[in-house]
């Protein structure tokens, strides 16, 4: 996807605000480390696809459900902390790329160890 400069700026702003909110929402719970790995803004700036990763012993699906439940309040938080013309709809999903990267790293390490 070829993002415009405006899309990149809006994505950065939304990611910063949401990252701060995730710290306050999950720091005292047993949710492990919840991080935003990617945030993609639609061309019309009205939809933000937020890809998250959960590290630790937390149940990824439970964390995702909690975020989806809090989507309205998180969206209000973005609106109140930014001066964006459009307040994007937030769509949360688990980022599968992190799992694939870990698996590839493990396979490469296994190959490297077998060569020695």
N, CA, C and O atoms as a Tinker XYZ file with bonds, in Angstrom:
   464  protein
     1  N      0.841000   -1.171000    0.000000    73     2
     2  CA     0.000000    0.000000    0.000000    64     1     3
     3  C      0.889000    1.238000    0.000000    63     2     4     5
     4  O      1.801000    1.348000    0.820000    81     3
     5  N      0.635000    2.152000   -0.898000    73     3     6
     6  CA     1.377000    3.393000   -1.000000    64     5     7
     7  C      0.679000    4.462000   -0.175000    63     6     8     9
     8  O     -0.318000    5.038000   -0.610000    81     7
     9  N      1.202000    4.723000    1.012000    73     7    10
    10  CA     0.570000    5.688000    1.906000    64     9    11
    11  C      1.012000    7.103000    1.562000    63    10    12    13
    12  O      2.168000    7.350000    1.217000    81    11
    13  N      0.057000    8.026000    1.664000    73    11    14
    14  CA     0.388000    9.432000    1.477000    64    13    15
    15  C      1.052000    9.967000    2.741000    63    14    16    17
    16  O      1.008000    9.331000    3.795000    81    15
    17  N      1.656000   11.122000    2.627000    73    15    18
    18  CA     2.286000   11.760000    3.776000    64    17    19
    19  C      1.251000   12.038000    4.860000    63    18    20    21
    20  O      1.531000   11.875000    6.047000    81    19
    21  N      0.061000   12.455000    4.453000    73    19    22
    22  CA    -1.019000   12.735000    5.416000    64    21    23
    23  C     -1.411000   11.459000    6.155000    63    22    24    25
    24  O     -1.597000   11.491000    7.371000    81    23
    25  N     -1.538000   10.354000    5.458000    73    23    26
    26  CA    -1.875000    9.084000    6.099000    64    25    27
    27  C     -0.821000    8.705000    7.128000    63    26    28    29
    28  O     -1.152000    8.251000    8.223000    81    27
    29  N      0.447000    8.891000    6.777000    73    27    30
    30  CA     1.528000    8.557000    7.697000    64    29    31
    31  C      1.484000    9.424000    8.947000    63    30    32    33
    32  O      1.696000    8.927000   10.053000    81    31
    33  N      1.213000   10.708000    8.785000    73    31    34
    34  CA     1.135000   11.614000    9.931000    64    33    35
    35  C     -0.023000   11.247000   10.841000    63    34    36    37
    36  O      0.132000   11.199000   12.061000    81    35
    37  N     -1.181000   10.990000   10.254000    73    35    38
    38  CA    -2.355000   10.624000   11.051000    64    37    39
    39  C     -2.111000    9.292000   11.758000    63    38    40    41
    40  O     -2.470000    9.141000   12.926000    81    39
    41  N     -1.512000    8.338000   11.074000    73    39    42
    42  CA    -1.203000    7.044000   11.687000    64    41    43
    43  C     -0.263000    7.215000   12.873000    63    42    44    45
    44  O     -0.449000    6.568000   13.904000    81    43
    45  N      0.739000    8.072000   12.745000    73    43    46
    46  CA     1.680000    8.319000   13.838000    64    45    47
    47  C      0.975000    8.937000   15.036000    63    46    48    49
    48  O      1.214000    8.534000   16.175000    81    47
    49  N      0.111000    9.909000   14.790000    73    47    50
    50  CA    -0.622000   10.570000   15.873000    64    49    51
    51  C     -1.524000    9.577000   16.599000    63    50    52    53
    52  O     -1.515000    9.514000   17.829000    81    51
    53  N     -2.294000    8.811000   15.853000    73    51    54
    54  CA    -3.216000    7.847000   16.449000    64    53    55
    55  C     -2.449000    6.773000   17.208000    63    54    56    57
    56  O     -2.860000    6.369000   18.296000    81    55
    57  N     -1.340000    6.310000   16.644000    73    55    58
    58  CA    -0.536000    5.274000   17.299000    64    57    59
    59  C      0.038000    5.774000   18.618000    63    58    60    61
    60  O      0.041000    5.035000   19.603000    81    59
    61  N      0.517000    7.003000   18.660000    73    59    62
    62  CA     1.061000    7.561000   19.892000    64    61    63
    63  C     -0.018000    7.639000   20.990000    63    62    64    65
    64  O      0.224000    7.267000   22.138000    81    63
    65  N     -1.185000    8.117000   20.624000    73    63    66
    66  CA    -2.278000    8.245000   21.594000    64    65    67
    67  C     -2.717000    6.876000   22.090000    63    66    68    69
    68  O     -2.870000    6.673000   23.294000    81    67
    69  N     -2.920000    5.932000   21.170000    73    67    70
    70  CA    -3.362000    4.598000   21.569000    64    69    71
    71  C     -2.298000    3.870000   22.391000    63    70    72    73
    72  O     -2.630000    3.146000   23.330000    81    71
    73  N     -1.038000    4.055000   22.049000    73    71    74
    74  CA     0.039000    3.406000   22.811000    64    73    75
    75  C      0.020000    3.853000   24.265000    63    74    76    77
    76  O      0.184000    3.039000   25.174000    81    75
    77  N     -0.181000    5.143000   24.481000    73    75    78
    78  CA    -0.260000    5.659000   25.849000    64    77    79
    79  C     -1.474000    5.074000   26.571000    63    78    80    81
    80  O     -1.400000    4.772000   27.762000    81    79
    81  N     -2.571000    4.917000   25.870000    73    79    82
    82  CA    -3.771000    4.346000   26.469000    64    81    83
    83  C     -3.569000    2.873000   26.814000    63    82    84    85
    84  O     -4.042000    2.412000   27.853000    81    83
    85  N     -2.878000    2.138000   25.965000    73    83    86
    86  CA    -2.624000    0.716000   26.228000    64    85    87
    87  C     -1.794000    0.527000   27.482000    63    86    88    89
    88  O     -2.004000   -0.425000   28.234000    81    87
    89  N     -0.851000    1.430000   27.709000    73    87    90
    90  CA    -0.030000    1.341000   28.913000    64    89    91
    91  C     -0.907000    1.456000   30.152000    63    90    92    93
    92  O     -0.770000    0.672000   31.092000    81    91
    93  N     -1.807000    2.430000   30.153000    73    91    94
    94  CA    -2.660000    2.609000   31.333000    64    93    95
    95  C     -3.692000    1.497000   31.470000    63    94    96    97
    96  O     -4.053000    1.126000   32.586000    81    95
    97  N     -4.169000    0.962000   30.355000    73    95    98
    98  CA    -5.189000   -0.090000   30.408000    64    97    99
    99  C     -4.646000   -1.438000   30.858000    63    98   100   101
   100  O     -5.332000   -2.181000   31.559000    81    99
   101  N     -3.413000   -1.760000   30.459000    73    99   102
   102  CA    -2.913000   -3.109000   30.664000    64   101   103
   103  C     -1.721000   -3.224000   31.609000    63   102   104   105
   104  O     -1.241000   -4.334000   31.836000    81   103
   105  N     -1.231000   -2.133000   32.163000    73   103   106
   106  CA    -0.023000   -2.222000   32.982000    64   105   107
   107  C     -0.225000   -2.981000   34.284000    63   106   108   109
   108  O      0.709000   -3.631000   34.753000    81   107
   109  N     -1.405000   -2.923000   34.885000    73   107   110
   110  CA    -1.634000   -3.588000   36.166000    64   109   111
   111  C     -2.310000   -4.944000   36.039000    63   110   112   113
   112  O     -2.566000   -5.610000   37.042000    81   111
   113  N     -2.596000   -5.350000   34.826000    73   111   114
   114  CA    -3.296000   -6.616000   34.644000    64   113   115
   115  C     -2.313000   -7.729000   34.293000    63   114   116   117
   116  O     -1.105000   -7.510000   34.196000    81   115
   117  N     -2.846000   -8.889000   34.112000    73   115   118
   118  CA    -2.033000  -10.040000   33.734000    64   117   119
   119  C     -2.046000  -10.232000   32.220000    63   118   120   121
   120  O     -1.970000  -11.358000   31.730000    81   119
   121  N     -2.142000   -9.132000   31.490000    73   119   122
   122  CA    -2.254000   -9.184000   30.043000    64   121   123
   123  C     -0.919000   -9.266000   29.333000    63   122   124   125
   124  O     -0.872000   -9.288000   28.103000    81   123
   125  N      0.148000   -9.310000   30.074000    73   123   126
   126  CA     1.453000   -9.336000   29.436000    64   125   127
   127  C      1.743000   -7.979000   28.821000    63   126   128   129
   128  O      1.219000   -6.961000   29.273000    81   127
   129  N      2.560000   -7.965000   27.812000    73   127   130
   130  CA     2.906000   -6.736000   27.113000    64   129   131
   131  C      2.059000   -6.645000   25.857000    63   130   132   133
   132  O      2.133000   -7.509000   24.983000    81   131
   133  N      1.256000   -5.599000   25.773000    73   131   134
   134  CA     0.414000   -5.369000   24.603000    64   133   135
   135  C      1.020000   -4.204000   23.839000    63   134   136   137
   136  O      1.210000   -3.121000   24.393000    81   135
   137  N      1.321000   -4.425000   22.570000    73   135   138
   138  CA     1.967000   -3.383000   21.775000    64   137   139
   139  C      1.317000   -3.271000   20.404000    63   138   140   141
   140  O      0.818000   -4.249000   19.847000    81   139
   141  N      1.337000   -2.065000   19.881000    73   139   142
   142  CA     0.836000   -1.827000   18.528000    64   141   143
   143  C      2.006000   -2.040000   17.583000    63   142   144   145
   144  O      3.003000   -1.321000   17.648000    81   143
   145  N      1.884000   -3.021000   16.709000    73   143   146
   146  CA     2.969000   -3.313000   15.781000    64   145   147
   147  C      2.826000   -2.540000   14.473000    63   146   148   149
   148  O      3.822000   -2.134000   13.873000    81   147
   149  N      1.592000   -2.339000   14.036000    73   147   150
   150  CA     1.329000   -1.575000   12.809000    64   149   151
   151  C      0.004000   -0.855000   12.972000    63   150   152   153
   152  O     -0.898000   -1.331000   13.661000    81   151
   153  N     -0.099000    0.293000   12.330000    73   151   154
   154  CA    -1.358000    1.010000   12.287000    64   153   155
   155  C     -1.516000    1.558000   10.880000    63   154   156   157
   156  O     -0.702000    2.354000   10.412000    81   155
   157  N     -2.568000    1.124000   10.217000    73   155   158
   158  CA    -2.789000    1.527000    8.826000    64   157   159
   159  C     -4.050000    2.377000    8.752000    63   158   160   161
   160  O     -5.106000    1.988000    9.250000    81   159
   161  N     -3.924000    3.537000    8.126000    73   159   162
   162  CA    -5.041000    4.464000    7.972000    64   161   163
   163  C     -5.551000    4.374000    6.541000    63   162   164   165
   164  O     -4.765000    4.335000    5.594000    81   163
   165  N     -6.871000    4.341000    6.389000    73   163   166
   166  CA    -7.452000    4.302000    5.050000    64   165   167
   167  C     -7.205000    5.625000    4.330000    63   166   168   169
   168  O     -6.903000    6.636000    4.964000    81   167
   169  N     -7.333000    5.613000    3.029000    73   167   170
   170  CA    -7.074000    6.812000    2.226000    64   169   171
   171  C     -7.962000    7.989000    2.647000    63   170   172   173
   172  O     -7.523000    9.138000    2.614000    81   171
   173  N     -9.205000    7.707000    3.041000    73   171   174
   174  CA   -10.107000    8.790000    3.447000    64   173   175
   175  C     -9.912000    9.202000    4.910000    63   174   176   177
   176  O    -10.618000   10.080000    5.407000    81   175
   177  N     -8.960000    8.573000    5.597000    73   175   178
   178  CA    -8.588000    8.880000    6.990000    64   177   179
   179  C     -9.695000    8.582000    7.995000    63   178   180   181
   180  O     -9.663000    9.091000    9.115000    81   179
   181  N    -10.665000    7.768000    7.613000    73   179   182
   182  CA   -11.807000    7.497000    8.490000    64   181   183
   183  C    -11.748000    6.141000    9.185000    63   182   184   185
   184  O    -12.573000    5.856000   10.053000    81   183
   185  N    -10.783000    5.303000    8.811000    73   183   186
   186  CA   -10.654000    3.981000    9.410000    64   185   187
   187  C     -9.189000    3.712000    9.731000    63   186   188   189
   188  O     -8.303000    3.936000    8.906000    81   187
   189  N     -8.955000    3.226000   10.950000    73   187   190
   190  CA    -7.596000    2.859000   11.365000    64   189   191
   191  C     -7.583000    1.379000   11.716000    63   190   192   193
   192  O     -8.292000    0.940000   12.621000    81   191
   193  N     -6.778000    0.620000   11.002000    73   191   194
   194  CA    -6.590000   -0.797000   11.303000    64   193   195
   195  C     -5.394000   -0.898000   12.239000    63   194   196   197
   196  O     -4.260000   -0.618000   11.852000    81   195
   197  N     -5.665000   -1.304000   13.476000    73   195   198
   198  CA    -4.646000   -1.354000   14.519000    64   197   199
   199  C     -4.246000   -2.813000   14.729000    63   198   200   201
   200  O     -5.049000   -3.627000   15.186000    81   199
   201  N     -3.009000   -3.130000   14.393000    73   199   202
   202  CA    -2.496000   -4.485000   14.548000    64   201   203
   203  C     -1.712000   -4.546000   15.851000    63   202   204   205
   204  O     -0.804000   -3.746000   16.075000    81   203
   205  N     -2.066000   -5.494000   16.704000    73   203   206
   206  CA    -1.415000   -5.599000   18.011000    64   205   207
   207  C     -0.722000   -6.940000   18.169000    63   206   208   209
   208  O     -1.052000   -7.924000   17.508000    81   207
   209  N      0.246000   -6.942000   19.066000    73   207   210
   210  CA     0.896000   -8.184000   19.484000    64   209   211
   211  C      0.841000   -8.246000   20.991000    63   210   212   213
   212  O      0.936000   -7.228000   21.678000    81   211
   213  N      0.684000   -9.466000   21.500000    73   211   214
   214  CA     0.626000   -9.678000   22.940000    64   213   215
   215  C      1.771000  -10.606000   23.299000    63   214   216   217
   216  O      1.852000  -11.732000   22.808000    81   215
   217  N      2.658000  -10.123000   24.162000    73   215   218
   218  CA     3.805000  -10.918000   24.590000    64   217   219
   219  C      3.594000  -11.325000   26.042000    63   218   220   221
   220  O      3.053000  -10.556000   26.837000    81   219
   221  N      4.012000  -12.507000   26.375000    73   219   222
   222  CA     3.834000  -13.004000   27.734000    64   221   223
   223  C      2.827000  -14.142000   27.751000    63   222   224   225
   224  O      2.540000  -14.755000   26.723000    81   223
   225  N      2.300000  -14.409000   28.930000    73   223   226
   226  CA     1.391000  -15.536000   29.106000    64   225   227
   227  C     -0.075000  -15.183000   28.897000    63   226   228   229
   228  O     -0.950000  -16.010000   29.154000    81   227
   229  N     -0.352000  -13.988000   28.443000    73   227   230
   230  CA    -1.732000  -13.528000   28.308000    64   229   231
   231  C     -2.450000  -14.232000   27.158000    63   230   232   233
   232  O     -1.831000  -14.678000   26.192000    81   231
   233  N     -3.745000  -14.316000   27.291000    73   231   234
   234  CA    -4.607000  -14.872000   26.255000    64   233   235
   235  C     -4.842000  -13.787000   25.198000    63   234   236   237
   236  O     -5.511000  -12.789000   25.463000    81   235
   237  N     -4.294000  -13.990000   24.016000    73   235   238
   238  CA    -4.392000  -12.984000   22.954000    64   237   239
   239  C     -5.835000  -12.654000   22.607000    63   238   240   241
   240  O     -6.179000  -11.486000   22.424000    81   239
   241  N     -6.671000  -13.662000   22.516000    73   239   242
   242  CA    -8.068000  -13.443000   22.153000    64   241   243
   243  C     -8.799000  -12.623000   23.215000    63   242   244   245
   244  O     -9.638000  -11.786000   22.883000    81   243
   245  N     -8.485000  -12.857000   24.485000    73   243   246
   246  CA    -9.113000  -12.091000   25.569000    64   245   247
   247  C     -8.685000  -10.626000   25.497000    63   246   248   249
   248  O     -9.504000   -9.731000   25.704000    81   247
   249  N     -7.424000  -10.381000   25.207000    73   247   250
   250  CA    -6.932000   -9.013000   25.073000    64   249   251
   251  C     -7.615000   -8.336000   23.893000    63   250   252   253
   252  O     -8.038000   -7.184000   23.993000    81   251
   253  N     -7.722000   -9.047000   22.776000    73   251   254
   254  CA    -8.371000   -8.503000   21.587000    64   253   255
   255  C     -9.840000   -8.183000   21.868000    63   254   256   257
   256  O    -10.333000   -7.132000   21.458000    81   255
   257  N    -10.535000   -9.078000   22.562000    73   255   258
   258  CA   -11.936000   -8.823000   22.905000    64   257   259
   259  C    -12.076000   -7.611000   23.805000    63   258   260   261
   260  O    -13.006000   -6.820000   23.647000    81   259
   261  N    -11.155000   -7.460000   24.751000    73   259   262
   262  CA   -11.195000   -6.298000   25.644000    64   261   263
   263  C    -10.999000   -5.007000   24.848000    63   262   264   265
   264  O    -11.697000   -4.020000   25.085000    81   263
   265  N    -10.062000   -5.009000   23.912000    73   263   266
   266  CA    -9.835000   -3.829000   23.085000    64   265   267
   267  C    -11.048000   -3.508000   22.228000    63   266   268   269
   268  O    -11.408000   -2.342000   22.068000    81   267
   269  N    -11.676000   -4.532000   21.679000    73   267   270
   270  CA   -12.865000   -4.307000   20.868000    64   269   271
   271  C    -14.007000   -3.757000   21.725000    63   270   272   273
   272  O    -14.790000   -2.923000   21.269000    81   271
   273  N    -14.091000   -4.226000   22.957000    73   271   274
   274  CA   -15.109000   -3.726000   23.884000    64   273   275
   275  C    -14.853000   -2.255000   24.233000    63   274   276   277
   276  O    -15.796000   -1.479000   24.394000    81   275
   277  N    -13.582000   -1.877000   24.349000    73   275   278
   278  CA   -13.196000   -0.510000   24.711000    64   277   279
   279  C    -13.023000    0.405000   23.497000    63   278   280   281
   280  O    -12.596000    1.551000   23.639000    81   279
   281  N    -13.349000   -0.092000   22.320000    73   279   282
   282  CA   -13.119000    0.651000   21.083000    64   281   283
   283  C    -13.742000    2.040000   21.117000    63   282   284   285
   284  O    -13.117000    2.997000   20.660000    81   283
   285  N    -14.932000    2.176000   21.635000    73   283   286
   286  CA   -15.607000    3.471000   21.687000    64   285   287
   287  C    -14.878000    4.474000   22.565000    63   286   288   289
   288  O    -14.676000    5.622000   22.170000    81   287
   289  N    -14.485000    4.040000   23.750000    73   287   290
   290  CA   -13.782000    4.965000   24.652000    64   289   291
   291  C    -12.380000    5.292000   24.132000    63   290   292   293
   292  O    -11.895000    6.408000   24.322000    81   291
   293  N    -11.733000    4.337000   23.485000    73   291   294
   294  CA   -10.423000    4.615000   22.893000    64   293   295
   295  C    -10.551000    5.606000   21.737000    63   294   296   297
   296  O     -9.691000    6.465000   21.542000    81   295
   297  N    -11.621000    5.474000   20.987000    73   295   298
   298  CA   -11.859000    6.409000   19.877000    64   297   299
   299  C    -12.112000    7.818000   20.412000    63   298   300   301
   300  O    -11.624000    8.794000   19.843000    81   299
   301  N    -12.871000    7.927000   21.500000    73   299   302
   302  CA   -13.101000    9.232000   22.127000    64   301   303
   303  C    -11.794000    9.823000   22.630000    63   302   304   305
   304  O    -11.575000   11.031000   22.538000    81   303
   305  N    -10.932000    8.976000   23.160000    73   303   306
   306  CA    -9.632000    9.424000   23.645000    64   305   307
   307  C     -8.799000   10.006000   22.510000    63   306   308   309
   308  O     -8.143000   11.033000   22.684000    81   307
   309  N     -8.821000    9.359000   21.360000    73   307   310
   310  CA    -8.095000    9.860000   20.192000    64   309   311
   311  C     -8.672000   11.213000   19.778000    63   310   312   313
   312  O     -7.928000   12.142000   19.464000    81   311
   313  N    -10.002000   11.319000   19.780000    73   311   314
   314  CA   -10.647000   12.571000   19.371000    64   313   315
   315  C    -10.299000   13.721000   20.310000    63   314   316   317
   316  O    -10.059000   14.841000   19.862000    81   315
   317  N    -10.273000   13.444000   21.610000    73   315   318
   318  CA   -10.020000   14.512000   22.571000    64   317   319
   319  C     -8.554000   14.924000   22.637000    63   318   320   321
   320  O     -8.245000   16.043000   23.048000    81   319
   321  N     -7.647000   14.035000   22.236000    73   319   322
   322  CA    -6.218000   14.333000   22.333000    64   321   323
   323  C     -5.582000   14.765000   21.008000    63   322   324   325
   324  O     -4.392000   15.074000   20.956000    81   323
   325  N     -6.370000   14.782000   19.958000    73   323   326
   326  CA    -5.828000   15.174000   18.658000    64   325   327
   327  C     -6.712000   16.254000   18.041000    63   326   328   329
   328  O     -7.831000   16.498000   18.491000    81   327
   329  N     -6.194000   16.879000   17.023000    73   327   330
   330  CA    -6.958000   17.905000   16.313000    64   329   331
   331  C     -7.228000   17.444000   14.885000    63   330   332   333
   332  O     -7.111000   18.211000   13.929000    81   331
   333  N     -7.588000   16.181000   14.770000    73   331   334
   334  CA    -7.832000   15.616000   13.453000    64   333   335
   335  C     -9.215000   16.012000   12.945000    63   334   336   337
   336  O    -10.161000   16.131000   13.724000    81   335
   337  N     -9.322000   16.211000   11.659000    73   335   338
   338  CA   -10.616000   16.534000   11.055000    64   337   339
   339  C    -11.572000   15.365000   11.183000    63   338   340   341
   340  O    -12.748000   15.547000   11.498000    81   339
   341  N    -11.066000   14.163000   10.938000    73   339   342
   342  CA   -11.863000   12.944000   11.056000    64   341   343
   343  C    -11.310000   12.098000   12.200000    63   342   344   345
   344  O    -10.101000   11.899000   12.317000    81   343
   345  N    -12.203000   11.615000   13.023000    73   343   346
   346  CA   -11.808000   10.706000   14.097000    64   345   347
   347  C    -11.997000    9.287000   13.564000    63   346   348   349
   348  O    -13.130000    8.842000   13.387000    81   347
   349  N    -10.902000    8.576000   13.306000    73   347   350
   350  CA   -11.029000    7.289000   12.628000    64   349   351
   351  C    -11.686000    6.200000   13.480000    63   350   352   353
   352  O    -11.498000    6.131000   14.694000    81   351
   353  N    -12.453000    5.364000   12.809000    73   351   354
   354  CA   -12.998000    4.157000   13.420000    64   353   355
   355  C    -11.817000    3.231000   13.660000    63   354   356   357
   356  O    -10.969000    3.063000   12.784000    81   355
   357  N    -11.758000    2.628000   14.843000    73   355   358
   358  CA   -10.638000    1.756000   15.197000    64   357   359
   359  C    -11.032000    0.298000   15.006000    63   358   360   361
   360  O    -12.045000   -0.154000   15.539000    81   359
   361  N    -10.248000   -0.416000   14.261000    73   359   362
   362  CA   -10.465000   -1.847000   14.043000    64   361   363
   363  C     -9.213000   -2.569000   14.541000    63   362   364   365
   364  O     -8.129000   -2.404000   13.982000    81   363
   365  N     -9.372000   -3.364000   15.591000    73   363   366
   366  CA    -8.247000   -4.071000   16.207000    64   365   367
   367  C     -8.146000   -5.492000   15.669000    63   366   368   369
   368  O     -9.154000   -6.164000   15.455000    81   367
   369  N     -6.904000   -5.938000   15.453000    73   367   370
   370  CA    -6.667000   -7.328000   15.054000    64   369   371
   371  C     -5.294000   -7.741000   15.554000    63   370   372   373
   372  O     -4.421000   -6.907000   15.794000    81   371
   373  N     -5.125000   -9.039000   15.704000    73   371   374
   374  CA    -3.823000   -9.584000   16.111000    64   373   375
   375  C     -2.889000   -9.573000   14.913000    63   374   376   377
   376  O     -3.283000   -9.946000   13.808000    81   375
   377  N     -1.664000   -9.149000   15.127000    73   375   378
   378  CA    -0.676000   -9.109000   14.064000    64   377   379
   379  C     -0.012000  -10.474000   13.953000    63   378   380   381
   380  O      0.716000  -10.895000   14.852000    81   379
   381  N     -0.261000  -11.148000   12.868000    73   379   382
   382  CA     0.296000  -12.490000   12.674000    64   381   383
   383  C      1.722000  -12.438000   12.150000    63   382   384   385
   384  O      2.425000  -13.447000   12.184000    81   383
   385  N      2.163000  -11.279000   11.663000    73   383   386
   386  CA     3.519000  -11.173000   11.131000    64   385   387
   387  C      4.577000  -11.433000   12.190000    63   386   388   389
   388  O      5.626000  -12.004000   11.891000    81   387
   389  N      4.313000  -11.021000   13.425000    73   387   390
   390  CA     5.288000  -11.222000   14.499000    64   389   391
   391  C      5.506000  -12.712000   14.730000    63   390   392   393
   392  O      6.640000  -13.153000   14.919000    81   391
   393  N      4.436000  -13.479000   14.717000    73   391   394
   394  CA     4.554000  -14.920000   14.882000    64   393   395
   395  C      5.325000  -15.567000   13.744000    63   394   396   397
   396  O      6.126000  -16.476000   13.958000    81   395
   397  N      5.073000  -15.088000   12.530000    73   395   398
   398  CA     5.784000  -15.621000   11.369000    64   397   399
   399  C      7.268000  -15.274000   11.440000    63   398   400   401
   400  O      8.119000  -16.104000   11.122000    81   399
   401  N      7.576000  -14.048000   11.858000    73   399   402
   402  CA     8.974000  -13.642000   11.976000    64   401   403
   403  C      9.701000  -14.485000   13.023000    63   402   404   405
   404  O     10.842000  -14.898000   12.814000    81   403
   405  N      9.039000  -14.733000   14.138000    73   403   406
   406  CA     9.644000  -15.559000   15.189000    64   405   407
   407  C      9.901000  -16.964000   14.677000    63   406   408   409
   408  O     10.954000  -17.544000   14.943000    81   407
   409  N      8.950000  -17.510000   13.949000    73   407   410
   410  CA     9.088000  -18.862000   13.406000    64   409   411
   411  C     10.239000  -18.929000   12.403000    63   410   412   413
   412  O     11.009000  -19.889000   12.408000    81   411
   413  N     10.359000  -17.920000   11.545000    73   411   414
   414  CA    11.453000  -17.882000   10.566000    64   413   415
   415  C     12.791000  -17.775000   11.281000    63   414   416   417
   416  O     13.746000  -18.459000   10.911000    81   415
   417  N     12.874000  -16.917000   12.312000    73   415   418
   418  CA    14.109000  -16.801000   13.094000    64   417   419
   419  C     14.493000  -18.137000   13.723000    63   418   420   421
   420  O     15.663000  -18.519000   13.721000    81   419
   421  N     13.507000  -18.837000   14.257000    73   419   422
   422  CA    13.764000  -20.130000   14.888000    64   421   423
   423  C     14.274000  -21.146000   13.861000    63   422   424   425
   424  O     15.217000  -21.891000   14.128000    81   423
   425  N     13.648000  -21.167000   12.700000    73   423   426
   426  CA    14.080000  -22.089000   11.652000    64   425   427
   427  C     15.505000  -21.775000   11.190000    63   426   428   429
   428  O     16.306000  -22.685000   10.980000    81   427
   429  N     15.819000  -20.484000   11.033000    73   427   430
   430  CA    17.169000  -20.109000   10.627000    64   429   431
   431  C     18.196000  -20.479000   11.698000    63   430   432   433
   432  O     19.303000  -20.911000   11.376000    81   431
   433  N     17.834000  -20.312000   12.952000    73   431   434
   434  CA    18.731000  -20.720000   14.039000    64   433   435
   435  C     18.941000  -22.226000   14.047000    63   434   436   437
   436  O     20.057000  -22.697000   14.265000    81   435
   437  N     17.875000  -22.983000   13.810000    73   435   438
   438  CA    17.989000  -24.436000   13.748000    64   437   439
   439  C     18.910000  -24.869000   12.611000    63   438   440   441
   440  O     19.739000  -25.763000   12.782000    81   439
   441  N     18.763000  -24.239000   11.461000    73   439   442
   442  CA    19.620000  -24.563000   10.312000    64   441   443
   443  C     21.070000  -24.232000   10.636000    63   442   444   445
   444  O     21.974000  -25.021000   10.361000    81   443
   445  N     21.279000  -23.070000   11.217000    73   443   446
   446  CA    22.632000  -22.642000   11.569000    64   445   447
   447  C     23.277000  -23.594000   12.576000    63   446   448   449
   448  O     24.455000  -23.927000   12.449000    81   447
   449  N     22.510000  -24.029000   13.573000    73   447   450
   450  CA    23.034000  -24.943000   14.605000    64   449   451
   451  C     23.329000  -26.321000   14.036000    63   450   452   453
   452  O     24.265000  -26.984000   14.482000    81   451
   453  N     22.541000  -26.766000   13.050000    73   451   454
   454  CA    22.762000  -28.074000   12.447000    64   453   455
   455  C     23.973000  -28.094000   11.535000    63   454   456   457
   456  O     24.545000  -29.157000   11.291000    81   455
   457  N     24.375000  -26.935000   11.025000    73   455   458
   458  CA    25.529000  -26.874000   10.147000    64   457   459
   459  C     26.835000  -26.994000   10.914000    63   458   460   461
   460  O     27.862000  -27.362000   10.343000    81   459
   461  N     26.801000  -26.686000   12.197000    73   459   462
   462  CA    28.045000  -26.728000   12.990000    64   461   463
   463  C     28.266000  -28.056000   13.574000    63   462   464
   464  O     29.260000  -28.268000   14.268000    81   463
